[in-house]
């Protein structure tokens, strides 16, 4: 009987180690996704700023040419 108890304990420790490994890899994946999402958001924001700056520059050049 004591032999069976020992094998069950060692099995539970191994499965616990696997769970910890899975949790770490899930956390790494979530961190990667979060960084990618931030990169995409920054890229969209920067593109938006460039478009606004470009349209403002066009508007300024058109208004200055009509005044002159």
PDB file with one MODEL, atoms N, CA, C and O in Angstrom:
MODEL        1
ATOM      1  N   UNK A   1       0.794  -1.215   0.000  1.00  0.00           N
ATOM      2  CA  UNK A   1       0.000   0.000   0.000  1.00  0.00           C
ATOM      3  C   UNK A   1       0.842   1.287   0.000  1.00  0.00           C
ATOM      4  O   UNK A   1       0.557   2.200  -0.775  1.00  0.00           O
ATOM      5  N   UNK A   2       1.864   1.375   0.848  1.00  0.00           N
ATOM      6  CA  UNK A   2       2.655   2.616   0.835  1.00  0.00           C
ATOM      7  C   UNK A   2       3.314   2.869  -0.521  1.00  0.00           C
ATOM      8  O   UNK A   2       3.532   4.020  -0.900  1.00  0.00           O
ATOM      9  N   UNK A   3       3.629   1.804  -1.248  1.00  0.00           N
ATOM     10  CA  UNK A   3       4.268   1.971  -2.561  1.00  0.00           C
ATOM     11  C   UNK A   3       3.333   2.709  -3.528  1.00  0.00           C
ATOM     12  O   UNK A   3       3.782   3.578  -4.276  1.00  0.00           O
ATOM     13  N   UNK A   4       2.044   2.371  -3.516  1.00  0.00           N
ATOM     14  CA  UNK A   4       1.088   3.041  -4.397  1.00  0.00           C
ATOM     15  C   UNK A   4       0.976   4.526  -4.053  1.00  0.00           C
ATOM     16  O   UNK A   4       0.926   5.367  -4.950  1.00  0.00           O
ATOM     17  N   UNK A   5       0.937   4.846  -2.786  1.00  0.00           N
ATOM     18  CA  UNK A   5       0.827   6.246  -2.376  1.00  0.00           C
ATOM     19  C   UNK A   5       2.012   7.046  -2.903  1.00  0.00           C
ATOM     20  O   UNK A   5       1.848   8.173  -3.369  1.00  0.00           O
ATOM     21  N   UNK A   6       3.183   6.472  -2.831  1.00  0.00           N
ATOM     22  CA  UNK A   6       4.396   7.163  -3.292  1.00  0.00           C
ATOM     23  C   UNK A   6       4.317   7.453  -4.792  1.00  0.00           C
ATOM     24  O   UNK A   6       4.674   8.547  -5.230  1.00  0.00           O
ATOM     25  N   UNK A   7       3.854   6.485  -5.577  1.00  0.00           N
ATOM     26  CA  UNK A   7       3.793   6.700  -7.019  1.00  0.00           C
ATOM     27  C   UNK A   7       2.757   7.771  -7.365  1.00  0.00           C
ATOM     28  O   UNK A   7       2.958   8.544  -8.302  1.00  0.00           O
ATOM     29  N   UNK A   8       1.667   7.822  -6.629  1.00  0.00           N
ATOM     30  CA  UNK A   8       0.654   8.853  -6.880  1.00  0.00           C
ATOM     31  C   UNK A   8       1.231  10.233  -6.570  1.00  0.00           C
ATOM     32  O   UNK A   8       0.991  11.186  -7.311  1.00  0.00           O
ATOM     33  N   UNK A   9       1.987  10.341  -5.483  1.00  0.00           N
ATOM     34  CA  UNK A   9       2.592  11.628  -5.143  1.00  0.00           C
ATOM     35  C   UNK A   9       3.562  12.079  -6.229  1.00  0.00           C
ATOM     36  O   UNK A   9       3.551  13.248  -6.616  1.00  0.00           O
ATOM     37  N   UNK A  10       4.384  11.188  -6.717  1.00  0.00           N
ATOM     38  CA  UNK A  10       5.355  11.589  -7.737  1.00  0.00           C
ATOM     39  C   UNK A  10       4.642  11.982  -9.033  1.00  0.00           C
ATOM     40  O   UNK A  10       5.092  12.888  -9.735  1.00  0.00           O
ATOM     41  N   UNK A  11       3.542  11.313  -9.354  1.00  0.00           N
ATOM     42  CA  UNK A  11       2.779  11.692 -10.540  1.00  0.00           C
ATOM     43  C   UNK A  11       2.215  13.097 -10.391  1.00  0.00           C
ATOM     44  O   UNK A  11       2.266  13.886 -11.334  1.00  0.00           O
ATOM     45  N   UNK A  12       1.682  13.418  -9.226  1.00  0.00           N
ATOM     46  CA  UNK A  12       1.074  14.731  -9.049  1.00  0.00           C
ATOM     47  C   UNK A  12       2.127  15.834  -9.154  1.00  0.00           C
ATOM     48  O   UNK A  12       1.842  16.918  -9.664  1.00  0.00           O
ATOM     49  N   UNK A  13       3.335  15.565  -8.676  1.00  0.00           N
ATOM     50  CA  UNK A  13       4.396  16.566  -8.786  1.00  0.00           C
ATOM     51  C   UNK A  13       4.758  16.790 -10.251  1.00  0.00           C
ATOM     52  O   UNK A  13       4.950  17.932 -10.668  1.00  0.00           O
ATOM     53  N   UNK A  14       4.853  15.724 -11.034  1.00  0.00           N
ATOM     54  CA  UNK A  14       5.187  15.879 -12.449  1.00  0.00           C
ATOM     55  C   UNK A  14       4.108  16.669 -13.184  1.00  0.00           C
ATOM     56  O   UNK A  14       4.422  17.552 -13.983  1.00  0.00           O
ATOM     57  N   UNK A  15       2.849  16.360 -12.922  1.00  0.00           N
ATOM     58  CA  UNK A  15       1.789  17.086 -13.612  1.00  0.00           C
ATOM     59  C   UNK A  15       1.770  18.545 -13.171  1.00  0.00           C
ATOM     60  O   UNK A  15       1.444  19.430 -13.961  1.00  0.00           O
ATOM     61  N   UNK A  16       2.116  18.796 -11.918  1.00  0.00           N
ATOM     62  CA  UNK A  16       2.177  20.181 -11.448  1.00  0.00           C
ATOM     63  C   UNK A  16       3.274  20.942 -12.190  1.00  0.00           C
ATOM     64  O   UNK A  16       3.083  22.098 -12.569  1.00  0.00           O
ATOM     65  N   UNK A  17       4.417  20.296 -12.398  1.00  0.00           N
ATOM     66  CA  UNK A  17       5.493  20.942 -13.149  1.00  0.00           C
ATOM     67  C   UNK A  17       5.042  21.261 -14.573  1.00  0.00           C
ATOM     68  O   UNK A  17       5.359  22.331 -15.093  1.00  0.00           O
ATOM     69  N   UNK A  18       4.314  20.357 -15.204  1.00  0.00           N
ATOM     70  CA  UNK A  18       3.813  20.618 -16.550  1.00  0.00           C
ATOM     71  C   UNK A  18       2.867  21.810 -16.553  1.00  0.00           C
ATOM     72  O   UNK A  18       2.920  22.644 -17.457  1.00  0.00           O
ATOM     73  N   UNK A  19       2.001  21.897 -15.548  1.00  0.00           N
ATOM     74  CA  UNK A  19       1.072  23.023 -15.475  1.00  0.00           C
ATOM     75  C   UNK A  19       1.823  24.340 -15.343  1.00  0.00           C
ATOM     76  O   UNK A  19       1.465  25.336 -15.971  1.00  0.00           O
ATOM     77  N   UNK A  20       2.858  24.334 -14.529  1.00  0.00           N
ATOM     78  CA  UNK A  20       3.647  25.557 -14.361  1.00  0.00           C
ATOM     79  C   UNK A  20       4.289  25.947 -15.686  1.00  0.00           C
ATOM     80  O   UNK A  20       4.297  27.121 -16.055  1.00  0.00           O
ATOM     81  N   UNK A  21       4.822  24.970 -16.395  1.00  0.00           N
ATOM     82  CA  UNK A  21       5.446  25.251 -17.691  1.00  0.00           C
ATOM     83  C   UNK A  21       4.425  25.830 -18.664  1.00  0.00           C
ATOM     84  O   UNK A  21       4.717  26.787 -19.383  1.00  0.00           O
ATOM     85  N   UNK A  22       3.228  25.247 -18.685  1.00  0.00           N
ATOM     86  CA  UNK A  22       2.178  25.739 -19.577  1.00  0.00           C
ATOM     87  C   UNK A  22       1.797  27.165 -19.194  1.00  0.00           C
ATOM     88  O   UNK A  22       1.627  28.016 -20.068  1.00  0.00           O
ATOM     89  N   UNK A  23       1.661  27.434 -17.894  1.00  0.00           N
ATOM     90  CA  UNK A  23       1.310  28.782 -17.464  1.00  0.00           C
ATOM     91  C   UNK A  23       2.359  29.792 -17.913  1.00  0.00           C
ATOM     92  O   UNK A  23       2.013  30.885 -18.362  1.00  0.00           O
ATOM     93  N   UNK A  24       3.638  29.436 -17.796  1.00  0.00           N
ATOM     94  CA  UNK A  24       4.691  30.358 -18.217  1.00  0.00           C
ATOM     95  C   UNK A  24       4.622  30.624 -19.713  1.00  0.00           C
ATOM     96  O   UNK A  24       4.785  31.764 -20.146  1.00  0.00           O
ATOM     97  N   UNK A  25       4.384  29.590 -20.501  1.00  0.00           N
ATOM     98  CA  UNK A  25       4.325  29.799 -21.941  1.00  0.00           C
ATOM     99  C   UNK A  25       3.086  30.608 -22.319  1.00  0.00           C
ATOM    100  O   UNK A  25       3.132  31.402 -23.260  1.00  0.00           O
ATOM    101  N   UNK A  26       1.989  30.419 -21.604  1.00  0.00           N
ATOM    102  CA  UNK A  26       0.786  31.219 -21.864  1.00  0.00           C
ATOM    103  C   UNK A  26       1.059  32.677 -21.526  1.00  0.00           C
ATOM    104  O   UNK A  26       0.669  33.571 -22.276  1.00  0.00           O
ATOM    105  N   UNK A  27       1.723  32.921 -20.407  1.00  0.00           N
ATOM    106  CA  UNK A  27       2.057  34.296 -20.039  1.00  0.00           C
ATOM    107  C   UNK A  27       2.976  34.933 -21.073  1.00  0.00           C
ATOM    108  O   UNK A  27       2.809  36.103 -21.415  1.00  0.00           O
ATOM    109  N   UNK A  28       3.940  34.171 -21.570  1.00  0.00           N
ATOM    110  CA  UNK A  28       4.828  34.699 -22.608  1.00  0.00           C
ATOM    111  C   UNK A  28       4.036  35.031 -23.870  1.00  0.00           C
ATOM    112  O   UNK A  28       4.277  36.059 -24.503  1.00  0.00           O
ATOM    113  N   UNK A  29       3.103  34.175 -24.234  1.00  0.00           N
ATOM    114  CA  UNK A  29       2.286  34.429 -25.421  1.00  0.00           C
ATOM    115  C   UNK A  29       1.422  35.670 -25.218  1.00  0.00           C
ATOM    116  O   UNK A  29       1.295  36.491 -26.126  1.00  0.00           O
ATOM    117  N   UNK A  30       0.829  35.813 -24.036  1.00  0.00           N
ATOM    118  CA  UNK A  30       0.017  36.998 -23.764  1.00  0.00           C
ATOM    119  C   UNK A  30       0.857  38.264 -23.822  1.00  0.00           C
ATOM    120  O   UNK A  30       0.408  39.279 -24.353  1.00  0.00           O
ATOM    121  N   UNK A  31       2.057  38.218 -23.290  1.00  0.00           N
ATOM    122  CA  UNK A  31       2.956  39.380 -23.325  1.00  0.00           C
ATOM    123  C   UNK A  31       3.316  39.727 -24.765  1.00  0.00           C
ATOM    124  O   UNK A  31       3.342  40.901 -25.136  1.00  0.00           O
ATOM    125  N   UNK A  32       3.594  38.708 -25.579  1.00  0.00           N
ATOM    126  CA  UNK A  32       3.920  38.936 -26.988  1.00  0.00           C
ATOM    127  C   UNK A  32       2.742  39.586 -27.712  1.00  0.00           C
ATOM    128  O   UNK A  32       2.915  40.531 -28.482  1.00  0.00           O
ATOM    129  N   UNK A  33       1.527  39.057 -27.448  1.00  0.00           N
ATOM    130  CA  UNK A  33       0.334  39.617 -28.091  1.00  0.00           C
ATOM    131  C   UNK A  33       0.132  41.067 -27.661  1.00  0.00           C
ATOM    132  O   UNK A  33      -0.212  41.921 -28.477  1.00  0.00           O
ATOM    133  N   UNK A  34       0.349  41.340 -26.370  1.00  0.00           N
ATOM    134  CA  UNK A  34       0.169  42.704 -25.874  1.00  0.00           C
ATOM    135  C   UNK A  34       1.167  43.655 -26.539  1.00  0.00           C
ATOM    136  O   UNK A  34       0.808  44.772 -26.913  1.00  0.00           O
ATOM    137  N   UNK A  35       2.402  43.218 -26.682  1.00  0.00           N
ATOM    138  CA  UNK A  35       3.406  44.063 -27.331  1.00  0.00           C
ATOM    139  C   UNK A  35       3.065  44.291 -28.799  1.00  0.00           C
ATOM    140  O   UNK A  35       3.214  45.401 -29.310  1.00  0.00           O
ATOM    141  N   UNK A  36       2.608  43.243 -29.475  1.00  0.00           N
ATOM    142  CA  UNK A  36       2.233  43.401 -30.890  1.00  0.00           C
ATOM    143  C   UNK A  36       1.056  44.358 -31.026  1.00  0.00           C
ATOM    144  O   UNK A  36       1.036  45.196 -31.928  1.00  0.00           O
ATOM    145  N   UNK A  37       0.064  44.236 -30.124  1.00  0.00           N
ATOM    146  CA  UNK A  37      -1.091  45.119 -30.177  1.00  0.00           C
ATOM    147  C   UNK A  37      -0.652  46.567 -29.966  1.00  0.00           C
ATOM    148  O   UNK A  37      -1.118  47.467 -30.666  1.00  0.00           O
ATOM    149  N   UNK A  38       0.249  46.794 -28.998  1.00  0.00           N
ATOM    150  CA  UNK A  38       0.747  48.148 -28.760  1.00  0.00           C
ATOM    151  C   UNK A  38       1.489  48.679 -29.980  1.00  0.00           C
ATOM    152  O   UNK A  38       1.358  49.853 -30.324  1.00  0.00           O
ATOM    153  N   UNK A  39       2.265  47.822 -30.632  1.00  0.00           N
ATOM    154  CA  UNK A  39       2.991  48.244 -31.824  1.00  0.00           C
ATOM    155  C   UNK A  39       2.021  48.642 -32.927  1.00  0.00           C
ATOM    156  O   UNK A  39       2.224  49.656 -33.596  1.00  0.00           O
ATOM    157  N   UNK A  40       0.980  47.861 -33.119  1.00  0.00           N
ATOM    158  CA  UNK A  40      -0.007  48.167 -34.156  1.00  0.00           C
ATOM    159  C   UNK A  40      -0.728  49.469 -33.824  1.00  0.00           C
ATOM    160  O   UNK A  40      -0.939  50.297 -34.710  1.00  0.00           O
ATOM    161  N   UNK A  41      -1.109  49.664 -32.561  1.00  0.00           N
ATOM    162  CA  UNK A  41      -1.791  50.894 -32.172  1.00  0.00           C
ATOM    163  C   UNK A  41      -0.891  52.108 -32.378  1.00  0.00           C
ATOM    164  O   UNK A  41      -1.349  53.140 -32.869  1.00  0.00           O
ATOM    165  N   UNK A  42       0.372  51.998 -32.011  1.00  0.00           N
ATOM    166  CA  UNK A  42       1.297  53.112 -32.220  1.00  0.00           C
ATOM    167  C   UNK A  42       1.470  53.405 -33.706  1.00  0.00           C
ATOM    168  O   UNK A  42       1.535  54.567 -34.108  1.00  0.00           O
ATOM    169  N   UNK A  43       1.544  52.361 -34.516  1.00  0.00           N
ATOM    170  CA  UNK A  43       1.692  52.558 -35.959  1.00  0.00           C
ATOM    171  C   UNK A  43       0.461  53.268 -36.527  1.00  0.00           C
ATOM    172  O   UNK A  43       0.591  54.173 -37.352  1.00  0.00           O
ATOM    173  N   UNK A  44      -0.742  52.857 -36.085  1.00  0.00           N
ATOM    174  CA  UNK A  44      -1.962  53.509 -36.559  1.00  0.00           C
ATOM    175  C   UNK A  44      -2.003  54.971 -36.125  1.00  0.00           C
ATOM    176  O   UNK A  44      -2.382  55.845 -36.905  1.00  0.00           O
ATOM    177  N   UNK A  45      -1.611  55.236 -34.878  1.00  0.00           N
ATOM    178  CA  UNK A  45      -1.613  56.601 -34.371  1.00  0.00           C
ATOM    179  C   UNK A  45      -0.625  57.460 -35.145  1.00  0.00           C
ATOM    180  O   UNK A  45      -0.942  58.593 -35.508  1.00  0.00           O
ATOM    181  N   UNK A  46       0.557  56.939 -35.399  1.00  0.00           N
ATOM    182  CA  UNK A  46       1.570  57.681 -36.139  1.00  0.00           C
ATOM    183  C   UNK A  46       1.096  57.963 -37.561  1.00  0.00           C
ATOM    184  O   UNK A  46       1.286  59.066 -38.073  1.00  0.00           O
ATOM    185  N   UNK A  47       0.480  56.968 -38.201  1.00  0.00           N
ATOM    186  CA  UNK A  47      -0.058  57.164 -39.548  1.00  0.00           C
ATOM    187  C   UNK A  47      -1.133  58.240 -39.541  1.00  0.00           C
ATOM    188  O   UNK A  47      -1.188  59.076 -40.443  1.00  0.00           O
ATOM    189  N   UNK A  48      -1.984  58.219 -38.525  1.00  0.00           N
ATOM    190  CA  UNK A  48      -3.036  59.229 -38.399  1.00  0.00           C
ATOM    191  C   UNK A  48      -2.417  60.624 -38.265  1.00  0.00           C
ATOM    192  O   UNK A  48      -2.868  61.571 -38.909  1.00  0.00           O
ATOM    193  N   UNK A  49      -1.391  60.744 -37.432  1.00  0.00           N
ATOM    194  CA  UNK A  49      -0.716  62.040 -37.276  1.00  0.00           C
ATOM    195  C   UNK A  49      -0.110  62.505 -38.597  1.00  0.00           C
ATOM    196  O   UNK A  49      -0.213  63.680 -38.949  1.00  0.00           O
ATOM    197  N   UNK A  50       0.521  61.589 -39.325  1.00  0.00           N
ATOM    198  CA  UNK A  50       1.127  61.963 -40.603  1.00  0.00           C
ATOM    199  C   UNK A  50       0.067  62.429 -41.594  1.00  0.00           C
ATOM    200  O   UNK A  50       0.280  63.404 -42.316  1.00  0.00           O
ATOM    201  N   UNK A  51      -1.069  61.744 -41.636  1.00  0.00           N
ATOM    202  CA  UNK A  51      -2.134  62.147 -42.551  1.00  0.00           C
ATOM    203  C   UNK A  51      -2.665  63.527 -42.191  1.00  0.00           C
ATOM    204  O   UNK A  51      -2.901  64.354 -43.072  1.00  0.00           O
ATOM    205  N   UNK A  52      -2.854  63.777 -40.897  1.00  0.00           N
ATOM    206  CA  UNK A  52      -3.341  65.097 -40.473  1.00  0.00           C
ATOM    207  C   UNK A  52      -2.320  66.178 -40.794  1.00  0.00           C
ATOM    208  O   UNK A  52      -2.680  67.253 -41.273  1.00  0.00           O
ATOM    209  N   UNK A  53      -1.055  65.898 -40.534  1.00  0.00           N
ATOM    210  CA  UNK A  53      -0.012  66.883 -40.831  1.00  0.00           C
ATOM    211  C   UNK A  53       0.043  67.158 -42.330  1.00  0.00           C
ATOM    212  O   UNK A  53       0.212  68.304 -42.748  1.00  0.00           O
ATOM    213  N   UNK A  54      -0.098  66.127 -43.125  1.00  0.00           N
ATOM    214  CA  UNK A  54      -0.065  66.283 -44.574  1.00  0.00           C
ATOM    215  C   UNK A  54      -1.244  67.123 -45.054  1.00  0.00           C
ATOM    216  O   UNK A  54      -1.070  68.023 -45.876  1.00  0.00           O
ATOM    217  N   UNK A  55      -2.448  66.835 -44.546  1.00  0.00           N
ATOM    218  CA  UNK A  55      -3.621  67.600 -44.978  1.00  0.00           C
ATOM    219  C   UNK A  55      -3.539  69.041 -44.483  1.00  0.00           C
ATOM    220  O   UNK A  55      -3.963  69.956 -45.189  1.00  0.00           O
ATOM    221  N   UNK A  56      -3.000  69.261 -43.280  1.00  0.00           N
ATOM    222  CA  UNK A  56      -2.836  70.629 -42.783  1.00  0.00           C
ATOM    223  C   UNK A  56      -1.828  71.395 -43.627  1.00  0.00           C
ATOM    224  O   UNK A  56      -2.020  72.581 -43.899  1.00  0.00           O
ATOM    225  N   UNK A  57      -0.768  70.737 -44.040  1.00  0.00           N
ATOM    226  CA  UNK A  57       0.241  71.386 -44.880  1.00  0.00           C
ATOM    227  C   UNK A  57      -0.360  71.762 -46.227  1.00  0.00           C
ATOM    228  O   UNK A  57      -0.108  72.855 -46.735  1.00  0.00           O
ATOM    229  N   UNK A  58      -1.153  70.867 -46.811  1.00  0.00           N
ATOM    230  CA  UNK A  58      -1.803  71.174 -48.085  1.00  0.00           C
ATOM    231  C   UNK A  58      -2.745  72.358 -47.925  1.00  0.00           C
ATOM    232  O   UNK A  58      -2.774  73.255 -48.768  1.00  0.00           O
ATOM    233  N   UNK A  59      -3.515  72.358 -46.839  1.00  0.00           N
ATOM    234  CA  UNK A  59      -4.466  73.434 -46.594  1.00  0.00           C
ATOM    235  C   UNK A  59      -3.730  74.768 -46.441  1.00  0.00           C
ATOM    236  O   UNK A  59      -4.170  75.786 -46.974  1.00  0.00           O
ATOM    237  N   UNK A  60      -2.613  74.760 -45.714  1.00  0.00           N
ATOM    238  CA  UNK A  60      -1.838  75.984 -45.520  1.00  0.00           C
ATOM    239  C   UNK A  60      -1.251  76.475 -46.838  1.00  0.00           C
ATOM    240  O   UNK A  60      -1.266  77.676 -47.112  1.00  0.00           O
ATOM    241  N   UNK A  61      -0.741  75.572 -47.648  1.00  0.00           N
ATOM    242  CA  UNK A  61      -0.135  75.996 -48.910  1.00  0.00           C
ATOM    243  C   UNK A  61      -1.211  76.525 -49.866  1.00  0.00           C
ATOM    244  O   UNK A  61      -0.945  77.458 -50.623  1.00  0.00           O
ATOM    245  N   UNK A  62      -2.410  75.953 -49.847  1.00  0.00           N
ATOM    246  CA  UNK A  62      -3.494  76.441 -50.698  1.00  0.00           C
ATOM    247  C   UNK A  62      -3.950  77.823 -50.243  1.00  0.00           C
ATOM    248  O   UNK A  62      -4.177  78.704 -51.072  1.00  0.00           O
ATOM    249  N   UNK A  63      -4.087  78.018 -48.930  1.00  0.00           N
ATOM    250  CA  UNK A  63      -4.557  79.312 -48.440  1.00  0.00           C
ATOM    251  C   UNK A  63      -3.505  80.389 -48.679  1.00  0.00           C
ATOM    252  O   UNK A  63      -3.863  81.531 -48.963  1.00  0.00           O
ATOM    253  N   UNK A  64      -2.235  80.066 -48.575  1.00  0.00           N
ATOM    254  CA  UNK A  64      -1.189  81.073 -48.802  1.00  0.00           C
ATOM    255  C   UNK A  64      -1.100  81.420 -50.287  1.00  0.00           C
ATOM    256  O   UNK A  64      -0.783  82.559 -50.632  1.00  0.00           O
ATOM    257  N   UNK A  65      -1.372  80.466 -51.166  1.00  0.00           N
ATOM    258  CA  UNK A  65      -1.304  80.763 -52.595  1.00  0.00           C
ATOM    259  C   UNK A  65      -2.494  81.621 -53.020  1.00  0.00           C
ATOM    260  O   UNK A  65      -2.351  82.439 -53.929  1.00  0.00           O
ATOM    261  N   UNK A  66      -3.660  81.464 -52.396  1.00  0.00           N
ATOM    262  CA  UNK A  66      -4.812  82.296 -52.752  1.00  0.00           C
ATOM    263  C   UNK A  66      -4.652  83.700 -52.189  1.00  0.00           C
ATOM    264  O   UNK A  66      -5.124  84.656 -52.804  1.00  0.00           O
ATOM    265  N   UNK A  67      -4.004  83.853 -51.044  1.00  0.00           N
ATOM    266  CA  UNK A  67      -3.802  85.183 -50.457  1.00  0.00           C
ATOM    267  C   UNK A  67      -2.801  85.967 -51.296  1.00  0.00           C
ATOM    268  O   UNK A  67      -3.011  87.150 -51.563  1.00  0.00           O
ATOM    269  N   UNK A  68      -1.723  85.324 -51.710  1.00  0.00           N
ATOM    270  CA  UNK A  68      -0.663  85.996 -52.463  1.00  0.00           C
ATOM    271  C   UNK A  68      -1.145  86.370 -53.819  1.00  0.00           C
ATOM    272  O   UNK A  68      -0.393  86.947 -54.604  1.00  0.00           O
TER     273      UNK A  68
ENDMDL
END
